[in-house]
Amino acid sequence: MLQNHAMLEVIRKRPALLSGLTVFVALLLTTDDRFFGAIPDEIQMASSAVALSHFGEIGVSSNWAYVAHPREGEWFSRYGFLQSLVLVPSTLAARFLSVAAPALVSGPLFSLLQIFLLSAAALATSLAARSLGSSPGNAFASGVLLIFSTPLWAYSSAGYSEPLQTASLALSFAAAVAARNQAEQEPWKAFGRGIVIGLPLLAKSSLCIPVASFLLLTLLQDHPPEMPARKKRQGSSKGKSRRDPGTSSANTSPSPTGLLPAPGGPQGRARCPRSQAKGIPGSILWPRLLLAGFVLPCAMWAALEFHRFGKLLGGYEAEGFDYPFFTGLLRLTVFPNKGILFYAPLTLLAVPGLWLLFRRNRVVSLSLGIAILSPLVLAAGWWAWDGQAAWGPRLVLTALPFLFVPVAVGLSEAGLSEAGLSEAGLSNARGIARRAAILLAAAGIGVNSMGALQPFAGVYAAASSVPAAPIPLARAAGTPYEIEQGPDGTLYATAPHHLSLTPAWTPLRIHALFLLRRMSGTAPEEWLARGFALDPPFRATMPVQPKAVFRAAVSPFRWPFWGRSWLSPDGNAVDPYLDALFDQALRAAETKNWHRAGRLAQGTLSWPANRRSAFFLKVGEDAARAIGDLELAAKMEKAAPRSDSPSN
């Protein structure tokens, strides 16, 4: 009983912190780190991180389907730079691990970053919900359920930048709300919040739309600022609040309706005490400090865009919005393969919460609406609207925090009381809302457990061995890639493409079938050959020498947890650090930096034989011959194993 009371007290006082810690621990217990680095995009970003941490550069090799090539001899990752930047600690730790324990793969070090980022997204969402009037319990739940009742849960084991995008946007919004609601602004806080608000630009350029709305949220006020002179405190400050003596506690904490009338109370804009002490009006200095902080990530983003692409927004220059917009909109919302309502059913309850916030404060609700709609509108017409190899609607996952905040606010006691119901009606509404929330949250957890326990990288690896199957013309419209026409005019789509387009092949079903077969104890070769009786049939083929990702996807089920790949090492397992090093060796060879290419390959000679890469050592051998070191070239030739790729 005492323990329950203590837990409730922690939730009441620190719901956001507890939410982040809960997510962190739960992800450690459910993340399968064997799949990190199985998708090429992940390695391209890791390669840029290796270049940054090892050489102070950001280039990659030309060995990618999509890579920026602004100048002769230079290639750059087209993805947001922030993902490569935050991967630097992982690459440094992997470098140390490769020396201290060369038999171990680096996957857990990289997936740990994703766990931290998802925990930060939960914390920021909980903070924002609490600031906007949610109860402590609902704020705590909003952060936890943001991860475990949505597709974000599956991304702790993948190297995509969606966890970073979601975390940075959630933190940006939380900083904007805090800046708006703060009764007293220290200069360093205003400057720091400006940096946090602008940071998502470095994660992905298209996030400029919600970021702009967050900036306006901090600058647009409901009341014109009237800055009274700062009063002098009387007596000792010991034990007293640090607020302005003229500002009541009601103006510095969430009001019963969840939003302050305006930042800093009825007077309008938050005040900057140190600036006022110097005679500078806080209403003038505070927004300037915030904008100065905001300009820093914006300037860094612009400089990187020009350096990597030669112009702004140049990373995706050769790609466009070729998919039918309304078809994409339906597929991303209500269709079973990628529809957000199937993967995150709790978002249905965001509608009443958004309406409530609209009645309270239109600026806040407008900002939330922009953050929700902008990724959906952009993704609906994008040629790769489905995010391709992914769990759920990957390209719209950044909208999730801004759907869960109104859910938490709408379900709070104050939110329900604003519905204008009688006492009996309010009691009934409270019960219905709670039961609906529990049911939808449980459904979301159940659905997304399939993506977490059966990582999508493994399912796509297995699906790649399934023969192409017929697809109707109407269903294939707008997606010429991965589709071929047979001699008789029949269209055939690859199996991974069917996972996005064919309802019978919805990943919700395929992942569940994989899990059931793995839990049955049946030999993988047997149940793969038997396949799944779908339309078209799903029959994968076990290769003679399957890659580690394929083996992990079909082997008998064992509960995943962070660090499993260290406890049961597989010499042929995916190793993102090894693959990133290999890409940097290729880059060095392309730019005729033979000494660097040779050093990178030579470093792997001390690794166990089953961890070495034949391709990597071949690059090193050629580099050694180019500089005339025939002895080193012979050593690399002798050490090279028979292998098909840098890591499997």
C-alpha positions as CSV (number, residue, x, y, z in Angstrom):
1,M,0.0,0.0,0.0
2,L,2.8,2.4,0.9
3,Q,4.6,1.5,-2.3
4,N,1.5,2.3,-4.4
5,H,1.2,5.6,-2.5
6,A,4.8,6.4,-3.2
7,M,4.4,5.6,-6.9
8,L,1.4,7.9,-7.1
9,E,3.3,10.6,-5.4
10,V,6.1,10.3,-7.9
11,I,3.6,10.4,-10.8
12,R,2.0,13.5,-9.3
13,K,5.3,15.4,-8.9
14,R,7.4,14.2,-11.8
15,P,5.1,12.6,-14.5
16,A,7.4,13.5,-17.4
17,L,10.6,12.1,-15.8
18,L,8.9,8.9,-14.7
19,S,7.4,8.5,-18.2
20,G,10.8,8.8,-19.8
21,L,12.4,6.4,-17.3
22,T,9.6,3.8,-17.8
23,V,10.0,3.9,-21.5
24,F,13.8,3.5,-21.3
25,V,13.6,0.5,-19.0
26,A,10.8,-1.2,-21.0
27,L,12.7,-0.7,-24.3
28,L,15.8,-2.3,-22.8
29,L,13.6,-5.3,-22.1
30,T,12.0,-5.5,-25.5
31,T,14.6,-4.3,-28.1
32,D,16.1,-6.8,-30.5
33,D,19.4,-5.2,-31.4
34,R,20.3,-7.9,-34.0
35,F,18.5,-6.0,-36.7
36,F,20.1,-2.6,-36.5
37,G,21.9,-1.8,-39.7
38,A,20.1,-4.2,-41.9
39,I,18.7,-1.4,-44.1
40,P,21.1,0.6,-46.4
41,D,19.7,4.0,-45.3
42,E,20.8,3.3,-41.7
43,I,24.4,2.5,-42.8
44,Q,24.6,5.7,-45.0
45,M,23.9,7.8,-41.9
46,A,26.3,5.7,-39.8
47,S,29.0,6.2,-42.4
48,S,28.6,9.9,-42.2
49,A,28.9,9.7,-38.4
50,V,32.1,7.6,-38.7
51,A,33.6,10.2,-41.1
52,L,32.7,12.9,-38.6
53,S,34.0,11.1,-35.5
54,H,37.2,9.6,-37.1
55,F,38.2,12.3,-39.6
56,G,36.3,15.5,-38.9
57,E,34.5,15.1,-42.3
58,I,30.9,14.2,-43.3
59,G,31.3,12.6,-46.7
60,V,30.3,9.0,-47.7
61,S,31.1,6.8,-50.7
62,S,29.2,6.8,-54.0
63,N,28.1,3.2,-53.3
64,W,24.4,4.2,-52.6
65,A,21.3,4.3,-54.7
66,Y,20.5,7.8,-53.4
67,V,23.4,10.1,-52.6
68,A,24.2,13.8,-53.1
69,H,27.1,14.5,-55.5
70,P,27.4,18.3,-55.7
71,R,31.1,18.4,-56.7
72,E,33.6,16.1,-58.4
73,G,35.0,13.6,-55.9
74,E,32.5,14.3,-53.1
75,W,29.4,12.5,-52.1
76,F,27.2,13.2,-49.1
77,S,24.3,11.5,-47.3
78,R,21.0,13.2,-48.3
79,Y,19.5,12.6,-44.9
80,G,19.3,15.1,-42.0
81,F,22.7,15.8,-40.5
82,L,21.5,15.6,-36.9
83,Q,21.1,11.8,-37.1
84,S,24.7,11.4,-38.0
85,L,25.8,13.9,-35.4
86,V,24.0,12.1,-32.5
87,L,25.5,8.8,-33.8
88,V,29.0,10.0,-33.1
89,P,29.1,8.7,-29.5
90,S,27.9,5.3,-30.8
91,T,30.7,5.2,-33.4
92,L,33.3,6.2,-30.8
93,A,32.1,3.5,-28.4
94,A,32.1,1.0,-31.3
95,R,35.6,2.0,-32.1
96,F,36.7,1.2,-28.6
97,L,34.7,-2.1,-28.6
98,S,36.4,-3.2,-31.8
99,V,39.7,-3.0,-30.0
100,A,38.7,-4.2,-26.6
101,A,36.4,-7.0,-27.7
102,P,36.6,-7.5,-31.4
103,A,34.4,-10.6,-31.3
104,L,31.3,-8.5,-30.4
105,V,29.2,-6.6,-32.9
106,S,28.3,-2.9,-32.5
107,G,24.5,-3.2,-32.9
108,P,23.6,-2.7,-29.2
109,L,25.7,0.5,-29.1
110,F,23.7,2.0,-31.9
111,S,20.3,0.8,-30.8
112,L,20.9,2.3,-27.4
113,L,20.8,5.7,-29.0
114,Q,17.3,4.9,-30.4
115,I,16.2,3.9,-26.9
116,F,17.4,7.2,-25.5
117,L,15.7,9.2,-28.3
118,L,12.3,7.4,-27.8
119,S,12.6,8.0,-24.1
120,A,13.2,11.7,-24.7
121,A,10.1,11.8,-27.0
122,A,8.0,10.3,-24.2
123,L,9.4,12.8,-21.7
124,A,8.8,15.8,-23.9
125,T,5.2,14.7,-24.8
126,S,4.4,14.2,-21.1
127,L,5.9,17.6,-20.3
128,A,3.8,19.3,-23.0
129,A,0.6,17.5,-22.0
130,R,1.1,18.6,-18.3
131,S,1.8,22.2,-19.3
132,L,-1.4,22.3,-21.3
133,G,-3.6,21.1,-18.4
134,S,-3.5,17.4,-18.4
135,S,-3.6,15.6,-15.1
136,P,-0.3,14.1,-13.9
137,G,-1.6,10.5,-14.5
138,N,-2.7,11.3,-18.0
139,A,0.5,13.2,-18.7
140,F,2.5,10.1,-17.6
141,A,0.4,7.8,-19.7
142,S,0.6,10.0,-22.8
143,G,4.4,9.6,-22.8
144,V,4.4,5.9,-22.2
145,L,1.6,5.1,-24.7
146,L,3.2,7.4,-27.3
147,I,5.9,4.7,-27.6
148,F,4.2,1.4,-26.8
149,S,0.7,1.9,-28.4
150,T,2.1,3.2,-31.7
151,P,4.6,2.1,-34.4
152,L,7.4,4.0,-32.6
153,W,8.0,0.9,-30.4
154,A,9.4,-1.0,-33.4
155,Y,12.0,1.7,-34.2
156,S,14.2,1.0,-31.2
157,S,15.8,-1.8,-33.2
158,A,16.2,0.1,-36.4
159,G,18.5,2.9,-37.5
160,Y,16.0,5.2,-39.2
161,S,15.9,8.8,-38.0
162,E,12.2,8.7,-37.0
163,P,13.0,8.4,-33.3
164,L,15.2,11.5,-33.6
165,Q,12.7,13.5,-35.6
166,T,9.9,12.6,-33.2
167,A,12.0,13.4,-30.1
168,S,13.4,16.7,-31.5
169,L,9.9,17.9,-32.5
170,A,8.3,16.9,-29.2
171,L,11.1,18.7,-27.3
172,S,10.7,21.7,-29.6
173,F,7.0,21.9,-28.9
174,A,7.5,21.4,-25.1
175,A,10.1,24.3,-25.2
176,A,7.6,26.5,-27.1
177,V,4.9,25.8,-24.6
178,A,7.2,26.4,-21.6
179,A,8.4,29.7,-23.1
180,R,4.8,30.7,-23.6
181,N,3.7,29.8,-20.1
182,Q,6.8,30.8,-18.1
183,A,6.1,33.7,-15.9
184,E,9.7,34.7,-15.6
185,Q,12.4,34.3,-18.2
186,E,16.1,34.1,-17.5
187,P,18.1,35.2,-20.6
188,W,19.8,31.9,-20.9
189,K,16.5,30.1,-20.8
190,A,15.1,32.2,-23.6
191,F,18.2,31.6,-25.7
192,G,18.3,27.9,-25.0
193,R,14.7,27.4,-25.8
194,G,15.2,29.1,-29.1
195,I,17.9,26.6,-30.0
196,V,15.7,23.7,-29.0
197,I,12.8,25.0,-31.0
198,G,14.9,25.2,-34.2
199,L,16.8,22.0,-33.7
200,P,14.4,19.7,-35.7
201,L,15.5,21.5,-38.9
202,L,18.8,19.6,-38.6
203,A,16.9,16.3,-38.4
204,K,14.9,16.7,-41.5
205,S,14.3,19.8,-43.7
206,S,10.6,19.2,-44.1
207,L,10.2,19.7,-40.3
208,C,10.5,23.5,-41.0
209,I,6.7,23.7,-41.2
210,P,5.9,22.5,-37.7
211,V,9.0,24.3,-36.4
212,A,7.8,27.6,-37.8
213,S,4.4,27.1,-36.1
214,F,6.2,26.4,-32.7
215,L,8.2,29.6,-33.1
216,L,5.0,31.6,-33.7
217,L,3.4,29.9,-30.7
218,T,6.0,31.6,-28.5
219,L,5.8,35.0,-30.1
220,L,2.1,35.4,-30.7
221,Q,0.3,36.4,-27.5
222,D,-3.4,36.6,-26.5
223,H,-2.9,40.0,-24.8
224,P,-0.6,42.9,-25.6
225,P,2.4,43.1,-23.4
226,E,2.3,45.6,-20.5
227,M,5.5,45.6,-18.6
228,P,5.2,47.0,-15.2
229,A,8.4,48.0,-13.3
230,R,9.9,45.1,-11.4
231,K,9.2,45.4,-7.7
232,K,12.0,45.0,-5.2
233,R,11.7,42.0,-2.9
234,Q,11.2,42.6,0.7
235,G,13.2,40.8,3.3
236,S,15.3,37.7,2.9
237,S,14.7,35.6,-0.2
238,K,15.4,32.4,1.7
239,G,12.5,30.0,1.4
240,K,10.6,32.3,-0.9
241,S,9.5,31.7,-4.5
242,R,11.8,32.9,-7.2
243,R,8.8,34.3,-9.1
244,D,8.2,38.0,-9.5
245,P,6.5,39.1,-6.3
246,G,3.8,40.7,-8.4
247,T,2.9,37.5,-10.2
248,S,0.7,35.1,-8.3
249,S,1.2,31.3,-8.3
250,A,-1.9,31.0,-10.4
251,N,-0.1,32.7,-13.2
252,T,2.9,30.3,-13.1
253,S,1.4,26.9,-13.1
254,P,-1.2,25.2,-15.3
255,S,-4.6,26.7,-14.7
256,P,-7.7,24.6,-14.2
257,T,-8.4,24.9,-17.9
258,G,-4.9,24.0,-18.8
259,L,-3.6,27.2,-20.4
260,L,-2.5,30.5,-19.0
261,P,-4.4,33.5,-20.3
262,A,-1.0,34.7,-21.6
263,P,2.6,34.1,-20.8
264,G,3.5,35.8,-17.6
265,G,0.0,36.3,-16.4
266,P,-2.5,39.0,-17.3
267,Q,0.3,41.4,-18.1
268,G,1.2,39.5,-21.2
269,R,4.8,38.5,-22.2
270,A,7.1,36.8,-19.8
271,R,9.6,39.1,-18.2
272,C,13.3,38.8,-18.2
273,P,14.4,39.8,-14.6
274,R,18.1,40.4,-15.3
275,S,17.4,42.6,-18.3
276,Q,14.9,44.7,-16.4
277,A,17.5,45.2,-13.6
278,K,19.6,46.8,-16.3
279,G,16.7,48.9,-17.5
280,I,16.1,46.9,-20.7
281,P,12.4,46.0,-21.2
282,G,11.9,42.3,-21.0
283,S,9.2,42.4,-23.6
284,I,11.9,43.6,-26.1
285,L,14.9,41.5,-25.0
286,W,13.2,38.2,-24.4
287,P,12.0,37.6,-28.0
288,R,15.3,38.8,-29.3
289,L,17.2,36.2,-27.2
290,L,14.8,33.5,-28.3
291,L,15.2,34.4,-31.9
292,A,19.0,34.5,-31.5
293,G,18.9,31.0,-30.2
294,F,16.6,29.9,-33.0
295,V,18.9,31.3,-35.7
296,L,21.8,29.1,-34.7
297,P,20.4,25.7,-35.8
298,C,18.8,27.5,-38.8
299,A,22.2,28.9,-39.9
300,M,23.8,25.5,-39.4
301,W,21.1,23.8,-41.4
302,A,21.5,26.3,-44.3
303,A,25.3,26.0,-44.3
304,L,25.1,22.2,-44.4
305,E,22.5,22.3,-47.2
306,F,24.8,24.5,-49.4
307,H,27.8,22.4,-48.6
308,R,26.2,19.1,-49.3
309,F,23.8,19.9,-52.0
310,G,24.8,23.3,-53.4
311,K,21.4,24.8,-52.5
312,L,18.6,24.7,-50.0
313,L,16.3,21.7,-49.9
314,G,18.5,19.8,-52.4
315,G,18.7,16.4,-50.7
316,Y,15.7,14.9,-52.6
317,E,16.1,16.8,-55.8
318,A,15.6,13.9,-58.1
319,E,12.4,12.6,-56.4
320,G,9.0,14.1,-56.4
321,F,5.3,13.9,-55.4
322,D,4.2,11.4,-58.0
323,Y,1.7,9.3,-56.0
324,P,-2.1,10.1,-56.2
325,F,-2.6,12.4,-53.2
326,F,-6.1,11.2,-52.0
327,T,-5.1,7.5,-52.5
328,G,-2.0,8.1,-50.3
329,L,-4.1,10.0,-47.8
330,L,-6.5,7.0,-47.5
331,R,-3.7,4.5,-47.3
332,L,-1.9,6.5,-44.6
333,T,-5.0,6.8,-42.4
334,V,-7.8,4.2,-42.8
335,F,-6.3,1.4,-45.1
336,P,-4.9,-1.7,-43.2
337,N,-1.4,-1.9,-44.7
338,K,-0.2,1.5,-43.4
339,G,-3.2,3.3,-41.9
340,I,-2.4,5.2,-38.7
341,L,-5.8,4.3,-37.2
342,F,-4.9,0.6,-37.4
343,Y,-1.4,1.1,-35.9
344,A,-2.3,3.8,-33.3
345,P,-6.0,3.5,-32.6
346,L,-5.8,5.7,-29.5
347,T,-5.3,8.7,-31.8
348,L,-9.1,8.6,-32.4
349,L,-9.5,10.3,-29.0
350,A,-7.4,13.2,-30.1
351,V,-10.4,14.8,-31.8
352,P,-12.3,15.9,-28.7
353,G,-9.0,17.0,-27.1
354,L,-8.1,19.2,-30.1
355,W,-11.6,20.7,-29.9
356,L,-11.2,21.5,-26.3
357,L,-7.8,23.1,-26.8
358,F,-9.3,25.1,-29.7
359,R,-11.9,26.5,-27.3
360,R,-9.2,27.4,-24.8
361,N,-6.5,28.8,-27.0
362,R,-6.6,28.9,-30.8
363,V,-2.9,29.6,-31.3
364,V,-1.9,26.4,-29.4
365,S,-4.5,24.3,-31.2
366,L,-3.4,25.7,-34.6
367,S,0.2,24.9,-33.9
368,L,-0.8,21.3,-33.0
369,G,-2.9,21.0,-36.1
370,I,0.0,22.1,-38.3
371,A,2.3,19.6,-36.6
372,I,-0.3,16.8,-37.2
373,L,-1.3,17.6,-40.8
374,S,2.0,18.7,-42.3
375,P,3.7,15.2,-42.4
376,L,0.5,13.6,-43.5
377,V,0.0,16.1,-46.4
378,L,3.6,15.8,-47.5
379,A,3.7,12.0,-47.3
380,A,0.4,11.4,-49.1
381,G,1.7,12.5,-52.5
382,W,5.3,11.4,-52.1
383,W,6.5,8.7,-54.4
384,A,7.5,6.5,-51.5
385,W,4.5,7.4,-49.4
386,D,4.7,4.1,-47.5
387,G,8.2,4.7,-46.2
388,Q,9.0,1.4,-47.9
389,A,10.8,-1.1,-45.6
390,A,9.1,0.1,-42.4
391,W,6.5,-0.8,-39.7
392,G,3.4,1.4,-40.0
393,P,3.2,4.8,-41.8
394,R,6.9,5.7,-41.1
395,L,6.7,9.1,-42.8
396,V,3.9,10.4,-40.5
397,L,5.2,9.2,-37.2
398,T,6.3,12.6,-36.2
399,A,2.7,13.6,-35.9
400,L,2.1,11.2,-33.0
401,P,3.2,13.4,-30.1
402,F,0.8,16.1,-31.2
403,L,-2.1,13.6,-31.3
404,F,-1.3,12.2,-27.8
405,V,-1.1,15.6,-26.1
406,P,-4.7,16.4,-26.9
407,V,-5.7,12.9,-25.9
408,A,-4.2,13.4,-22.5
409,V,-5.7,16.9,-22.1
410,G,-9.2,15.8,-23.3
411,L,-9.3,12.9,-20.9
412,S,-8.3,15.0,-17.9
413,E,-10.9,15.8,-15.2
414,A,-10.8,19.5,-16.2
415,G,-11.3,18.7,-19.8
416,L,-14.3,16.5,-19.2
417,S,-15.8,19.1,-16.9
418,E,-15.8,21.6,-19.7
419,A,-18.2,19.5,-21.7
420,G,-21.2,21.2,-20.0
421,L,-22.7,18.0,-18.7
422,S,-24.8,17.4,-15.6
423,E,-23.2,15.7,-12.7
424,A,-24.7,12.3,-13.7
425,G,-23.7,12.9,-17.4
426,L,-20.2,13.9,-16.4
427,S,-19.8,10.7,-14.4
428,N,-21.0,8.6,-17.3
429,A,-18.8,10.5,-19.8
430,R,-15.8,9.9,-17.5
431,G,-16.4,6.2,-17.3
432,I,-17.0,5.9,-21.1
433,A,-13.9,7.9,-21.9
434,R,-11.7,5.9,-19.6
435,R,-13.0,2.6,-20.9
436,A,-12.5,3.7,-24.5
437,A,-9.0,4.9,-23.8
438,I,-8.0,1.6,-22.1
439,L,-9.5,-0.4,-24.9
440,L,-7.8,1.6,-27.7
441,A,-4.5,1.7,-25.8
442,A,-4.5,-2.1,-25.3
443,A,-5.3,-2.6,-29.0
444,G,-2.4,-0.3,-29.9
445,I,0.0,-2.2,-27.6
446,G,-1.1,-5.5,-29.0
447,V,-0.8,-4.4,-32.6
448,N,2.7,-2.9,-32.2
449,S,4.1,-5.7,-30.1
450,M,4.1,-7.6,-33.4
451,G,6.4,-5.0,-34.9
452,A,8.7,-4.9,-31.8
453,L,8.9,-8.7,-31.3
454,Q,9.2,-9.4,-35.0
455,P,11.3,-6.6,-36.4
456,F,10.3,-5.4,-39.8
457,A,13.9,-5.6,-41.2
458,G,13.7,-9.4,-40.9
459,V,10.3,-9.7,-42.4
460,Y,11.4,-7.6,-45.4
461,A,14.5,-9.8,-45.8
462,A,12.3,-12.9,-45.9
463,A,9.8,-11.3,-48.2
464,S,12.6,-10.5,-50.7
465,S,12.8,-14.2,-51.3
466,V,9.2,-14.5,-52.3
467,P,8.6,-14.4,-56.1
468,A,6.8,-11.4,-57.6
469,A,3.1,-11.8,-57.7
470,P,0.3,-10.3,-59.8
471,I,-1.2,-7.0,-58.8
472,P,-4.3,-5.2,-60.2
473,L,-3.7,-2.1,-62.3
474,A,-5.7,0.2,-60.0
475,R,-3.8,-0.9,-56.9
476,A,-0.4,-0.4,-58.7
477,A,-1.3,3.1,-59.9
478,G,1.3,5.7,-59.1
479,T,4.0,3.1,-58.1
480,P,6.0,2.2,-61.2
481,Y,9.0,1.1,-59.1
482,E,9.1,-2.6,-58.0
483,I,6.5,-3.4,-60.7
484,E,7.1,-5.2,-64.0
485,Q,4.8,-6.1,-66.8
486,G,4.7,-9.8,-68.0
487,P,4.5,-10.9,-71.6
488,D,0.7,-11.2,-71.4
489,G,0.3,-7.7,-69.9
490,T,-0.1,-8.8,-66.3
491,L,1.5,-6.6,-63.8
492,Y,3.8,-8.2,-61.2
493,A,4.8,-6.5,-57.9
494,T,7.7,-7.5,-55.7
495,A,6.7,-9.1,-52.4
496,P,7.9,-6.1,-50.3
497,H,5.7,-3.9,-52.5
498,H,2.7,-6.1,-51.8
499,L,3.3,-5.6,-48.0
500,S,2.4,-1.9,-48.6
501,L,-0.4,-2.3,-51.2
502,T,-2.2,-5.6,-50.9
503,P,-4.7,-5.8,-48.0
504,A,-4.3,-9.6,-47.6
505,W,-0.6,-9.0,-47.0
506,T,-0.9,-6.2,-44.4
507,P,2.1,-6.4,-42.2
508,L,-0.3,-6.7,-39.2
509,R,-1.1,-10.2,-40.5
510,I,2.3,-11.2,-41.9
511,H,4.1,-10.3,-38.7
512,A,1.5,-12.1,-36.6
513,L,1.9,-15.2,-38.8
514,F,5.7,-15.1,-38.5
515,L,5.5,-14.9,-34.7
516,L,3.0,-17.8,-34.5
517,R,5.2,-20.0,-36.7
518,R,8.3,-19.1,-34.8
519,M,6.6,-19.8,-31.4
520,S,5.3,-23.2,-32.7
521,G,8.8,-24.7,-32.7
522,T,8.5,-25.8,-36.3
523,A,11.7,-25.9,-38.3
524,P,12.0,-22.6,-40.4
525,E,12.6,-24.5,-43.6
526,E,9.4,-26.4,-43.1
527,W,7.0,-23.5,-42.4
528,L,8.6,-21.2,-45.0
529,A,8.1,-23.9,-47.7
530,R,4.5,-24.3,-46.6
531,G,4.0,-20.6,-46.7
532,F,0.9,-18.7,-45.8
533,A,-2.4,-19.3,-47.6
534,L,-3.0,-15.7,-48.7
535,D,-4.0,-14.1,-52.0
536,P,-1.4,-14.1,-53.6
537,P,0.4,-16.8,-51.6
538,F,3.3,-15.9,-49.4
539,R,6.0,-18.5,-49.8
540,A,9.6,-17.5,-48.8
541,T,12.6,-19.6,-49.7
542,M,15.4,-20.3,-47.2
543,P,18.7,-19.5,-48.9
544,V,21.5,-22.1,-48.7
545,Q,23.6,-19.6,-46.8
546,P,21.0,-17.2,-45.2
547,K,22.2,-13.9,-43.9
548,A,22.0,-13.2,-40.2
549,V,18.9,-11.0,-40.5
550,F,17.0,-13.7,-42.4
551,R,18.0,-16.3,-39.9
552,A,17.0,-14.1,-36.9
553,A,13.6,-13.4,-38.6
554,V,12.6,-17.1,-38.9
555,S,14.5,-18.9,-36.1
556,P,12.5,-20.2,-33.1
557,F,11.3,-17.3,-31.0
558,R,13.3,-16.0,-28.0
559,W,12.3,-13.0,-26.1
560,P,14.3,-10.0,-27.4
561,F,16.2,-7.6,-25.1
562,W,18.9,-5.1,-25.5
563,G,22.4,-6.8,-25.5
564,R,21.2,-10.2,-26.7
565,S,23.6,-10.2,-29.6
566,W,26.4,-9.9,-27.1
567,L,25.2,-12.8,-25.0
568,S,24.9,-15.1,-28.1
569,P,27.5,-13.8,-30.6
570,D,27.0,-14.6,-34.3
571,G,30.2,-14.0,-36.3
572,N,28.0,-13.2,-39.4
573,A,25.6,-10.8,-37.6
574,V,24.9,-7.4,-38.9
575,D,27.5,-4.9,-37.6
576,P,26.7,-1.3,-38.5
577,Y,30.1,0.0,-37.4
578,L,31.9,-2.5,-39.7
579,D,29.6,-1.6,-42.6
580,A,30.2,2.1,-42.0
581,L,34.0,1.6,-41.9
582,F,33.8,-0.3,-45.1
583,D,31.9,2.6,-46.8
584,Q,34.6,5.0,-45.5
585,A,37.3,2.7,-47.0
586,L,35.4,2.8,-50.3
587,R,35.2,6.6,-50.1
588,A,39.0,6.8,-49.4
589,A,39.7,4.6,-52.4
590,E,37.4,6.7,-54.6
591,T,39.3,9.8,-53.7
592,K,42.6,8.0,-54.0
593,N,43.4,8.4,-50.3
594,W,45.2,5.0,-50.3
595,H,46.8,5.4,-46.9
596,R,43.5,5.9,-45.2
597,A,41.8,3.0,-47.1
598,G,44.7,0.7,-46.1
599,R,44.6,1.8,-42.4
600,L,40.9,1.2,-42.2
601,A,41.1,-2.3,-43.6
602,Q,44.3,-3.1,-41.6
603,G,42.5,-2.4,-38.4
604,T,40.2,-5.4,-39.0
605,L,43.1,-7.9,-39.2
606,S,43.0,-8.3,-35.5
607,W,39.4,-9.3,-35.5
608,P,38.3,-13.0,-35.4
609,A,38.3,-14.7,-38.8
610,N,34.5,-14.9,-38.9
611,R,34.1,-11.2,-38.3
612,R,36.4,-10.1,-41.2
613,S,35.0,-8.9,-44.5
614,A,36.3,-10.1,-47.8
615,F,35.2,-7.0,-49.6
616,F,36.7,-4.8,-47.0
617,L,40.1,-6.5,-47.1
618,K,40.0,-6.5,-50.9
619,V,39.8,-2.7,-50.8
620,G,42.6,-2.6,-48.3
621,E,44.7,-5.0,-50.5
622,D,44.2,-2.7,-53.5
623,A,45.2,0.3,-51.4
624,A,48.3,-1.4,-50.1
625,R,49.4,-2.3,-53.7
626,A,48.7,1.3,-54.8
627,I,51.2,2.6,-52.2
628,G,53.7,-0.2,-52.9
629,D,53.3,-2.1,-49.6
630,L,53.2,-5.6,-51.1
631,E,53.8,-7.3,-47.8
632,L,50.6,-5.7,-46.3
633,A,48.7,-6.5,-49.5
634,A,49.7,-10.2,-49.2
635,K,48.7,-10.2,-45.6
636,M,45.2,-8.9,-46.4
637,E,44.8,-11.3,-49.3
638,K,45.6,-14.2,-47.0
639,A,43.3,-13.0,-44.2
640,A,40.3,-12.4,-46.4
641,P,37.5,-14.9,-45.8
642,R,35.0,-16.1,-48.4
643,S,32.0,-13.8,-47.9
644,D,29.4,-12.0,-50.0
645,S,29.2,-8.7,-48.1
646,P,30.9,-6.6,-45.4
647,S,28.5,-7.9,-42.8
648,N,25.5,-10.1,-43.1
